[in-house]
Amino acid sequence: MQFNQESAAKIVHPTVALSAVDMAKLLDVKDREIVHLRRQVAWFQRQIFGQKSERRLPEPEGVQGTLGELFEIVPDDLPLAKKSRIAAHEREHKNKNQIDSGDESTLFFDDSKVPVEVIAVPNPDAAGLDPADFEVIGEKVSHCLAQRPGSYVILKYVRPVIKLRATQALSCPPAPVGVIDGCRADVSFIAGMIIDKFAYHQPLYRRHVKLQDSGINVSRAWVTKLMPAAVSLIEPIFDAQLDSVRLSRVIAMDETPIKAGRAGPGKMKAAYFWPVVGEQDEICFLYYPSRAAKHIEDALGLTRPNGAVLQSDGYSAYAHYAKKTGITHAQCWAHSRRTIYDARDIEPAHADQALDAIAALYKVEQQIRNDGLTGQAKRERRQEQSEPVLDRFFAWIDEQFDKQGYLPSSPFLGALAYIRERRVGLSVFLDDPDVSIDTNHLERALRVIPMGKKNWLFSWTELGAKHIGIVQSLLATCRLHDINPYDYFVDVLQRVGKHPASLVHQLTPRIWKQMFAANPLRSDLHDLGGRRTDAGG
């Protein structure tokens, strides 16, 4: 209830007595305002000074906090691995202060991909000596990372014109045909431009400046037009990958905002990417102009496989879709944990108990990954160790409401209410080993969108936003399958125009790795190696 003018008048004129009802209303308004301001101050303090991670890190002794005496520590007999495998990357645990170990026994680069220039260092002790006066008994090698000002190469195709003596006819081989008709850009340049813009988040205007600094004089319009022409070639591959994702039994889905298209002078339209991840580690970023629930139906359709599961955050549109289609709706423990974490600055004691309980669930998941459990074994481990923790946690939540009642101004009780309302969805992972405990695998994959927005800010057209989704879908899937995206795009840009349309699914990253990765199509530049190719070389 808002603080009205009548209450304000009574405070200004202290001679006017407040009734008990008015005083209770006034105190309630003030309590709400104080809690709101405390949350704001705590948020700013955490951004500047605090820990950003929501994970519950154990104490140095390895003792994990619990909800009173209800939650027991999950035994951890396995030593900490030096590296933990996460989808699309490998996390290394090493000394952050270490810059260079000085150990040259292991190369820090892939010599099959990085050109190496050999520089012979003369031994000053051998200066002026006859070769017969000393013997070379070995050598020591060290490596140093260097960079040339520009990495662009001009491919100069020299085609001889011959005259056949017998017929006097002139003959000349045709110029090599590029992946884009009439374009002077080699496939290696187009693939490199895609990688720079979408993997390394370099806007095209920066790419154009880099070209000029390297001595390449082309217009910015030429660089800009290359991108939609290239994306139109790979769009059928994106469509085939989306079909594969839709066939998955377990799908994770989310949405993230983007500005695309002009809404007026100096204004951009608010739109959304809806990323969907299938059970075979394939992701598609679908562009839609709003956050309306109908877009879930557009993305997934109304017919789902038997036993289908949709995993998401707490947005009600997903629950509505699951109810309409009759599929199982699994929810995300990371989003639930975040609601508790946001309330921790206001009520730290109770929030820490809830966070420790959720951490116990995640510890079981870590042990499952360390043991390499799948299928029925994974399900049994969850039911044996995670289900009792979950039951006690929800019983503890009920106790908090019995003790404190429901206070709308309490962010902690609001967070508990969020979790209690979603108990069914948060328990799906216990009985289905193919369902993750959270949607963090999707959150990691969609990180490319907010990272890109920090550089290119918005998409000038809605078609451009759609193209962003197409390229990022293939790029992110390449990362999930340990595919070098440059090799992939160089190959498929040359292959897609000749590949049968009915077999275009073979060019999606997951299947491409099985069929073509061992012997991919290369650019002519690859065959040249590092040799000089000009006329005087």
C-alpha positions as CSV (number, residue, x, y, z in Angstrom):
1,M,0.0,0.0,0.0
2,Q,1.4,3.4,-0.9
3,F,2.0,6.3,1.5
4,N,-1.0,8.5,0.8
5,Q,-1.5,12.3,1.3
6,E,-3.6,11.9,4.4
7,S,-0.8,9.9,6.2
8,A,1.7,12.6,5.2
9,A,-0.5,15.3,6.6
10,K,-0.8,13.6,9.9
11,I,3.0,13.4,10.1
12,V,3.4,17.1,9.2
13,H,0.9,18.0,11.9
14,P,1.9,16.0,14.9
15,T,-1.1,17.3,16.8
16,V,-3.3,15.0,14.6
17,A,-3.2,11.6,16.2
18,L,-2.7,8.5,14.0
19,S,-5.1,5.6,14.4
20,A,-3.7,2.1,15.0
21,V,-4.7,1.1,11.5
22,D,-3.1,4.1,9.9
23,M,0.1,3.6,11.9
24,A,0.3,-0.1,10.8
25,K,-0.2,0.9,7.2
26,L,2.5,3.6,7.5
27,L,5.0,1.2,9.1
28,D,4.3,-1.4,6.4
29,V,5.1,1.2,3.7
30,K,8.2,2.2,5.4
31,D,9.3,-1.5,6.0
32,R,8.9,-2.1,2.2
33,E,10.8,1.0,1.3
34,I,13.7,0.1,3.7
35,V,14.0,-3.5,2.4
36,H,14.0,-2.2,-1.2
37,L,16.7,0.3,-0.5
38,R,18.8,-2.2,1.5
39,R,18.6,-4.6,-1.5
40,Q,19.8,-1.8,-3.8
41,V,22.7,-0.8,-1.6
42,A,23.7,-4.5,-1.1
43,W,23.6,-5.1,-4.8
44,F,25.9,-2.1,-5.5
45,Q,28.3,-3.2,-2.8
46,R,28.4,-6.7,-4.2
47,Q,29.2,-5.4,-7.7
48,I,32.1,-3.4,-6.4
49,F,33.5,-5.4,-3.6
50,G,31.7,-8.7,-3.4
51,Q,31.9,-12.2,-4.9
52,K,30.0,-12.5,-8.1
53,S,29.7,-16.3,-8.1
54,E,26.6,-18.0,-6.7
55,R,28.5,-21.2,-6.0
56,R,28.9,-22.3,-2.4
57,L,32.6,-22.8,-2.0
58,P,33.7,-25.1,0.8
59,E,35.7,-23.8,3.8
60,P,39.4,-24.6,3.9
61,E,38.8,-27.6,6.1
62,G,36.3,-28.9,3.5
63,V,33.3,-28.6,5.9
64,Q,30.1,-27.8,4.1
65,G,27.4,-25.9,6.0
66,T,23.9,-27.5,6.3
67,L,20.4,-26.8,7.3
68,G,20.8,-27.4,11.0
69,E,21.6,-31.1,11.5
70,L,19.3,-32.3,8.7
71,F,21.8,-32.4,5.8
72,E,24.8,-34.7,5.9
73,I,27.9,-34.0,4.0
74,V,28.1,-36.1,0.8
75,P,31.2,-38.2,1.0
76,D,33.9,-37.2,-1.5
77,D,36.6,-39.9,-1.8
78,L,37.9,-38.7,-5.1
79,P,40.8,-36.3,-5.4
80,L,40.3,-33.0,-7.2
81,A,41.0,-33.4,-10.8
82,K,43.6,-31.2,-12.4
83,K,41.1,-30.3,-15.2
84,S,37.3,-30.4,-15.2
85,R,35.6,-31.0,-18.5
86,I,32.8,-28.5,-19.3
87,A,30.9,-28.5,-22.6
88,A,32.8,-26.4,-25.1
89,H,35.8,-25.8,-23.0
90,E,38.3,-27.3,-20.6
91,R,38.9,-25.5,-17.3
92,E,42.4,-25.7,-16.0
93,H,43.4,-25.3,-12.3
94,K,46.8,-23.6,-12.1
95,N,48.6,-20.8,-10.4
96,K,47.1,-17.6,-11.5
97,N,50.4,-15.7,-10.9
98,Q,52.4,-18.1,-13.1
99,I,53.2,-16.4,-16.5
100,D,55.7,-18.8,-18.0
101,S,57.1,-22.0,-16.5
102,G,60.1,-21.9,-18.8
103,D,59.6,-25.5,-19.6
104,E,60.2,-26.1,-23.3
105,S,59.6,-29.8,-23.2
106,T,55.9,-29.3,-24.1
107,L,55.0,-26.9,-26.9
108,F,52.5,-24.2,-26.1
109,F,51.1,-24.2,-29.6
110,D,50.0,-26.6,-32.3
111,D,52.8,-26.8,-34.8
112,S,50.4,-28.2,-37.5
113,K,48.5,-24.9,-37.5
114,V,50.9,-22.2,-36.5
115,P,53.8,-21.3,-38.9
116,V,57.2,-21.5,-37.3
117,E,60.2,-19.4,-38.5
118,V,63.5,-20.9,-37.5
119,I,66.2,-18.5,-36.4
120,A,69.7,-19.9,-35.9
121,V,71.6,-18.3,-32.9
122,P,75.4,-18.4,-33.5
123,N,77.6,-19.5,-30.6
124,P,80.0,-16.7,-29.9
125,D,82.6,-19.2,-28.6
126,A,82.8,-20.7,-32.1
127,A,83.4,-17.4,-33.8
128,G,86.6,-17.4,-35.9
129,L,87.2,-21.1,-35.3
130,D,87.6,-23.7,-38.0
131,P,84.8,-26.2,-38.1
132,A,87.4,-28.9,-37.4
133,D,88.2,-27.3,-34.1
134,F,84.8,-28.0,-32.5
135,E,82.0,-30.5,-32.6
136,V,78.2,-29.8,-32.4
137,I,77.0,-32.4,-29.9
138,G,73.4,-31.1,-29.6
139,E,71.1,-28.2,-29.5
140,K,68.7,-26.4,-27.2
141,V,65.4,-25.0,-28.5
142,S,63.2,-22.2,-27.1
143,H,60.1,-20.7,-28.6
144,C,58.8,-17.1,-28.5
145,L,55.4,-15.9,-29.6
146,A,55.6,-13.2,-32.3
147,Q,53.1,-11.3,-34.6
148,R,53.3,-9.8,-38.0
149,P,51.6,-6.5,-38.7
150,G,49.1,-8.1,-41.1
151,S,48.0,-11.6,-41.9
152,Y,46.3,-11.0,-45.2
153,V,47.5,-12.6,-48.4
154,I,46.8,-11.9,-52.0
155,L,46.4,-15.0,-54.2
156,K,47.8,-14.1,-57.6
157,Y,46.5,-16.6,-60.2
158,V,48.7,-16.7,-63.3
159,R,46.9,-18.5,-66.2
160,P,49.0,-19.1,-69.3
161,V,47.4,-18.4,-72.7
162,I,48.6,-20.9,-75.3
163,K,48.2,-21.2,-79.0
164,L,47.8,-24.6,-80.5
165,R,50.0,-24.9,-83.5
166,A,47.8,-27.5,-85.2
167,T,44.6,-25.5,-85.0
168,Q,45.9,-22.0,-84.2
169,A,43.3,-21.9,-81.5
170,L,43.9,-19.9,-78.3
171,S,43.4,-21.6,-74.9
172,C,43.4,-20.2,-71.4
173,P,42.2,-22.0,-68.2
174,P,39.3,-20.2,-66.5
175,A,39.8,-18.2,-63.3
176,P,39.0,-20.2,-60.2
177,V,35.4,-19.8,-59.1
178,G,34.8,-18.5,-55.6
179,V,32.0,-19.5,-53.3
180,I,30.3,-16.2,-54.1
181,D,29.9,-15.6,-57.8
182,G,32.0,-12.7,-59.1
183,C,33.5,-11.9,-55.7
184,R,37.2,-11.3,-55.3
185,A,37.2,-12.7,-51.7
186,D,38.7,-16.1,-51.2
187,V,36.8,-18.6,-49.0
188,S,39.5,-18.2,-46.4
189,F,38.8,-14.5,-46.1
190,I,35.1,-15.0,-45.9
191,A,35.5,-17.7,-43.2
192,G,38.0,-15.5,-41.3
193,M,35.5,-12.6,-41.4
194,I,32.8,-14.7,-40.0
195,I,35.1,-15.9,-37.2
196,D,36.3,-12.4,-36.4
197,K,32.8,-10.9,-36.2
198,F,30.9,-13.6,-34.4
199,A,33.5,-15.6,-32.4
200,Y,35.8,-12.7,-31.5
201,H,33.1,-10.0,-31.6
202,Q,34.9,-7.6,-33.9
203,P,32.4,-5.3,-35.8
204,L,32.8,-5.1,-39.5
205,Y,33.9,-1.4,-39.4
206,R,36.9,-2.5,-37.3
207,R,37.6,-5.2,-39.8
208,H,37.6,-2.6,-42.6
209,V,40.1,-0.4,-40.7
210,K,42.3,-3.4,-40.2
211,L,42.3,-4.1,-43.9
212,Q,43.3,-0.5,-44.7
213,D,46.1,-0.6,-42.2
214,S,47.3,-3.8,-43.8
215,G,47.4,-2.1,-47.3
216,I,44.1,-3.6,-48.6
217,N,42.0,-0.8,-50.2
218,V,38.4,-2.0,-50.4
219,S,35.3,-0.1,-49.5
220,R,33.3,-0.7,-46.3
221,A,30.2,-1.4,-48.4
222,W,32.1,-4.3,-50.1
223,V,33.0,-5.8,-46.7
224,T,29.4,-5.3,-45.4
225,K,27.8,-7.0,-48.4
226,L,30.0,-10.1,-48.0
227,M,28.3,-11.1,-44.8
228,P,24.7,-11.6,-45.9
229,A,25.9,-13.3,-49.1
230,A,27.9,-15.8,-47.0
231,V,25.1,-16.4,-44.5
232,S,22.6,-17.1,-47.3
233,L,24.9,-20.0,-48.3
234,I,24.9,-21.6,-44.8
235,E,21.2,-20.9,-43.9
236,P,20.1,-24.4,-45.2
237,I,22.5,-26.0,-42.7
238,F,21.0,-24.0,-39.9
239,D,17.5,-25.2,-40.9
240,A,18.7,-28.8,-40.9
241,Q,20.2,-28.4,-37.5
242,L,17.0,-26.9,-36.2
243,D,15.1,-29.9,-37.5
244,S,17.5,-32.1,-35.6
245,V,17.0,-30.1,-32.4
246,R,13.2,-30.4,-32.7
247,L,13.5,-34.2,-32.8
248,S,15.2,-34.2,-29.4
249,R,13.3,-35.7,-26.5
250,V,14.9,-33.3,-24.0
251,I,15.1,-29.7,-25.0
252,A,16.4,-26.7,-23.0
253,M,15.1,-23.2,-23.9
254,D,15.7,-19.7,-22.8
255,E,15.4,-16.1,-24.2
256,T,17.8,-13.2,-24.3
257,P,17.1,-9.6,-25.5
258,I,18.5,-7.8,-28.4
259,K,17.9,-4.5,-30.2
260,A,17.1,-5.0,-33.9
261,G,15.5,-2.8,-36.5
262,R,14.6,0.9,-36.2
263,A,11.6,1.8,-34.1
264,G,11.9,5.5,-35.0
265,P,14.5,8.3,-35.2
266,G,17.3,7.3,-32.8
267,K,15.3,4.3,-31.4
268,M,15.7,0.6,-31.9
269,K,13.2,-2.2,-31.5
270,A,13.4,-4.5,-28.6
271,A,13.5,-8.1,-29.7
272,Y,14.7,-11.5,-28.5
273,F,16.8,-14.5,-29.4
274,W,15.2,-17.8,-28.2
275,P,18.1,-20.3,-28.0
276,V,17.1,-24.0,-27.9
277,V,19.5,-26.9,-27.2
278,G,18.9,-30.5,-28.1
279,E,20.1,-33.6,-26.4
280,Q,22.9,-34.1,-29.0
281,D,24.7,-30.8,-28.1
282,E,23.2,-28.8,-30.9
283,I,22.0,-25.2,-30.4
284,C,19.9,-22.9,-32.5
285,F,19.4,-19.2,-31.9
286,L,15.9,-18.3,-33.1
287,Y,15.1,-14.6,-33.6
288,Y,11.6,-13.4,-32.8
289,P,10.4,-9.8,-32.4
290,S,9.0,-10.2,-28.9
291,R,8.9,-12.4,-25.7
292,A,5.4,-13.6,-26.4
293,A,4.5,-17.2,-25.5
294,K,3.4,-18.0,-29.1
295,H,7.0,-18.0,-30.2
296,I,7.7,-21.2,-28.2
297,E,5.0,-22.9,-30.3
298,D,6.6,-21.4,-33.5
299,A,10.0,-22.7,-32.4
300,L,9.1,-26.2,-31.2
301,G,5.7,-26.9,-32.8
302,L,2.8,-28.5,-31.0
303,T,3.7,-32.1,-31.6
304,R,6.5,-33.4,-29.4
305,P,8.1,-36.9,-29.2
306,N,6.8,-39.4,-26.5
307,G,8.3,-38.6,-23.1
308,A,9.4,-35.2,-24.2
309,V,10.8,-32.8,-21.6
310,L,11.2,-29.0,-21.9
311,Q,13.7,-27.5,-19.4
312,S,13.7,-23.8,-18.7
313,D,13.7,-21.0,-16.1
314,G,10.6,-19.9,-14.3
315,Y,9.0,-17.8,-17.1
316,S,5.4,-18.8,-17.1
317,A,5.2,-19.1,-20.9
318,Y,7.1,-22.3,-20.8
319,A,4.8,-23.8,-18.3
320,H,1.8,-22.8,-20.5
321,Y,3.4,-24.5,-23.5
322,A,4.1,-27.7,-21.5
323,K,0.5,-27.8,-20.2
324,K,-0.8,-27.2,-23.7
325,T,1.3,-30.0,-25.3
326,G,1.2,-32.4,-22.4
327,I,4.9,-32.7,-22.1
328,T,7.0,-32.7,-18.9
329,H,8.3,-29.3,-17.7
330,A,11.6,-29.4,-15.9
331,Q,12.9,-26.3,-14.2
332,C,16.4,-25.0,-13.4
333,W,18.0,-25.1,-10.0
334,A,20.5,-22.4,-11.0
335,H,17.7,-19.9,-11.4
336,S,16.2,-21.0,-8.1
337,R,19.6,-20.6,-6.4
338,R,19.9,-17.1,-7.9
339,T,16.7,-16.0,-6.2
340,I,18.1,-17.1,-2.8
341,Y,21.5,-15.5,-3.5
342,D,19.8,-12.2,-4.3
343,A,18.2,-12.2,-0.9
344,R,21.3,-13.2,0.9
345,D,22.4,-9.6,1.6
346,I,19.1,-8.9,3.5
347,E,18.8,-12.2,5.4
348,P,22.2,-13.9,5.3
349,A,21.7,-16.5,8.0
350,H,18.6,-18.2,6.5
351,A,19.8,-17.7,2.9
352,D,23.1,-19.4,3.7
353,Q,21.3,-22.4,5.0
354,A,19.3,-22.7,1.8
355,L,22.3,-22.2,-0.4
356,D,24.2,-24.9,1.4
357,A,21.3,-27.3,0.8
358,I,21.4,-26.5,-2.9
359,A,25.2,-26.9,-2.9
360,A,24.7,-30.5,-1.6
361,L,22.6,-31.3,-4.7
362,Y,25.4,-29.9,-6.9
363,K,28.0,-31.9,-5.1
364,V,26.2,-35.1,-6.0
365,E,26.2,-34.0,-9.7
366,Q,29.9,-33.3,-9.5
367,Q,30.5,-36.8,-8.2
368,I,28.3,-38.3,-11.0
369,R,30.5,-36.5,-13.6
370,N,33.7,-37.6,-11.9
371,D,32.5,-41.2,-11.9
372,G,31.3,-41.0,-15.5
373,L,27.8,-42.3,-14.6
374,T,25.1,-42.3,-17.3
375,G,21.6,-43.9,-17.7
376,Q,20.3,-46.0,-15.0
377,A,23.4,-45.7,-12.8
378,K,23.0,-41.9,-12.9
379,R,19.4,-42.2,-12.0
380,E,20.0,-44.5,-9.1
381,R,22.7,-42.2,-7.7
382,R,20.4,-39.2,-7.8
383,Q,17.6,-41.1,-6.1
384,E,19.9,-42.5,-3.4
385,Q,21.7,-39.2,-2.6
386,S,19.9,-36.2,-4.0
387,E,16.3,-37.2,-3.4
388,P,16.6,-37.3,0.4
389,V,18.4,-33.9,0.4
390,L,15.6,-32.5,-1.8
391,D,12.8,-33.8,0.5
392,R,14.4,-32.4,3.6
393,F,15.0,-29.1,1.9
394,F,11.3,-28.7,0.9
395,A,10.3,-29.7,4.4
396,W,12.6,-27.0,5.8
397,I,10.9,-24.5,3.5
398,D,7.5,-25.4,4.8
399,E,8.8,-24.9,8.3
400,Q,10.0,-21.4,7.5
401,F,6.5,-20.4,6.3
402,D,4.9,-22.0,9.4
403,K,7.3,-19.9,11.6
404,Q,7.3,-16.6,9.8
405,G,4.2,-16.6,7.7
406,Y,4.3,-15.0,4.3
407,L,5.6,-11.4,4.5
408,P,5.4,-9.8,1.0
409,S,8.3,-7.5,2.0
410,S,10.6,-10.4,2.7
411,P,12.8,-11.1,-0.3
412,F,14.0,-14.4,1.3
413,L,10.5,-15.7,1.8
414,G,9.6,-14.6,-1.7
415,A,12.6,-16.6,-3.0
416,L,11.4,-19.7,-1.0
417,A,7.9,-19.3,-2.5
418,Y,9.4,-19.2,-6.0
419,I,11.1,-22.6,-5.2
420,R,8.1,-24.2,-3.5
421,E,5.8,-23.3,-6.3
422,R,8.1,-25.2,-8.7
423,R,8.8,-28.3,-6.7
424,V,7.4,-30.7,-9.4
425,G,9.6,-29.1,-12.1
426,L,12.7,-29.0,-9.9
427,S,12.3,-32.7,-9.1
428,V,12.2,-34.0,-12.7
429,F,15.9,-34.5,-12.9
430,L,15.8,-37.2,-10.2
431,D,13.9,-39.7,-12.4
432,D,15.3,-38.7,-15.8
433,P,19.0,-39.1,-16.3
434,D,18.9,-37.1,-19.6
435,V,17.6,-34.0,-17.7
436,S,20.3,-31.7,-16.2
437,I,20.0,-30.2,-12.8
438,D,20.0,-26.8,-14.4
439,T,20.2,-25.0,-17.7
440,N,23.8,-23.8,-17.3
441,H,24.8,-25.6,-20.4
442,L,22.4,-23.4,-22.3
443,E,23.5,-20.3,-20.3
444,R,27.1,-20.9,-21.3
445,A,26.2,-21.3,-25.0
446,L,24.1,-18.2,-25.2
447,R,26.8,-16.1,-23.6
448,V,28.0,-15.2,-27.2
449,I,24.9,-12.9,-27.6
450,P,25.5,-10.5,-24.7
451,M,29.3,-10.6,-25.4
452,G,28.6,-9.6,-29.0
453,K,26.2,-6.8,-27.9
454,K,29.0,-5.2,-25.9
455,N,30.8,-4.7,-29.3
456,W,28.2,-4.2,-32.0
457,L,25.4,-3.0,-29.6
458,F,22.5,-3.7,-31.9
459,S,21.5,-5.0,-35.3
460,W,20.5,-2.4,-37.8
461,T,17.9,-4.6,-39.4
462,E,15.8,-7.6,-38.3
463,L,17.3,-9.6,-41.2
464,G,20.8,-8.9,-39.7
465,A,19.6,-10.2,-36.4
466,K,18.4,-13.4,-38.0
467,H,21.8,-13.8,-39.7
468,I,23.5,-13.4,-36.3
469,G,21.4,-16.2,-35.0
470,I,22.3,-18.5,-37.9
471,V,26.0,-18.0,-37.7
472,Q,26.1,-18.2,-33.9
473,S,24.1,-21.4,-33.9
474,L,26.8,-23.1,-36.1
475,L,29.7,-21.5,-34.2
476,A,28.4,-22.4,-30.8
477,T,27.7,-26.0,-31.9
478,C,31.2,-26.3,-33.3
479,R,32.6,-25.3,-29.9
480,L,30.4,-28.0,-28.2
481,H,31.8,-30.6,-30.5
482,D,35.5,-29.5,-30.4
483,I,35.5,-28.5,-34.0
484,N,37.8,-25.7,-35.3
485,P,35.2,-23.2,-36.6
486,Y,37.6,-21.8,-39.2
487,D,38.2,-25.3,-40.8
488,Y,34.5,-25.9,-40.6
489,F,33.4,-22.8,-42.4
490,V,36.1,-23.0,-45.1
491,D,34.8,-26.5,-45.9
492,V,31.1,-26.0,-45.8
493,L,31.1,-22.7,-47.7
494,Q,32.7,-24.6,-50.6
495,R,30.7,-27.8,-50.2
496,V,27.1,-26.5,-49.6
497,G,26.5,-25.3,-53.1
498,K,27.4,-28.7,-54.6
499,H,25.9,-30.9,-51.8
500,P,22.5,-32.6,-52.5
501,A,19.7,-30.6,-50.8
502,S,18.2,-33.7,-49.4
503,L,21.5,-34.5,-47.6
504,V,22.3,-31.0,-46.2
505,H,22.0,-32.3,-42.7
506,Q,25.3,-33.9,-43.3
507,L,26.9,-30.5,-43.1
508,T,25.7,-29.7,-39.6
509,P,28.7,-29.6,-37.3
510,R,27.8,-32.8,-35.4
511,I,27.5,-35.0,-38.5
512,W,30.2,-33.0,-40.5
513,K,32.7,-34.0,-37.8
514,Q,32.0,-37.7,-38.4
515,M,32.0,-37.5,-42.2
516,F,34.3,-34.7,-43.4
517,A,36.5,-33.4,-40.5
518,A,39.3,-35.9,-41.2
519,N,39.8,-34.6,-44.8
520,P,38.1,-31.1,-45.0
521,L,38.1,-28.9,-48.1
522,R,40.8,-26.3,-47.9
523,S,41.5,-22.9,-49.5
524,D,44.2,-22.6,-52.1
525,L,46.1,-20.6,-49.5
526,H,46.4,-23.8,-47.4
527,D,48.4,-25.6,-50.1
528,L,50.9,-22.7,-50.4
529,G,52.1,-23.0,-46.9
530,G,54.2,-20.1,-45.9
531,R,56.0,-19.7,-49.3
532,R,56.3,-16.3,-51.0
533,T,54.0,-16.2,-54.1
534,D,54.8,-12.9,-55.8
535,A,56.5,-12.9,-59.2
536,G,59.9,-12.3,-57.8
537,G,59.6,-14.9,-55.0
